[in-house]
Amino acid sequence: MIGRNLENELAETIEYNRSLFLFGPRQTGKTTLLNVIAKGYRNISEATMNVGVKEQVIKSVETLPFKIQVDKELQELDEGKGIPHQEVEKRLSRWLSK
C-alpha cells in the first residue's frame, strides 16, 4: 500500500469519534486505508445502502455546517457580491505590510 498523508489524522479521528465520513473518487484507496487503520469498521457504501439510509446520509451531509456556509457563499458569488481577485490581493498586501 502507498503511504497516505492523512493516515495518522484519520486513525486519531476514528479513535475519538464514533463515526467517520470518508468520501472521494472511486478506486482511490479509501477502503484499503480504512482496512489498515480501523479494523472492524462498518463500510456503508452507496452500493450496499437501501434507499432510506442513502436519503438519510444525503440529508446529513446537506446539513453539515461547512456545506451550509459554502452554499451561502456560493450564492453570494452568484449574486455578484464577491470581491475581485485583484482587490483581495491589494487588501492582503496592505494588511500584511502593517
Buried (B, 14 or more C-beta within 10 A) or exposed (E): EEEBEEEEEBBEBBEEEEEEEBEEEEEEEBEEBBBBBBEEBEEEEEEEBEEEEEEEBEEEEEEEEEEEEEEEEEEEEEEEEEEEEEEEEEEEEEEEEE
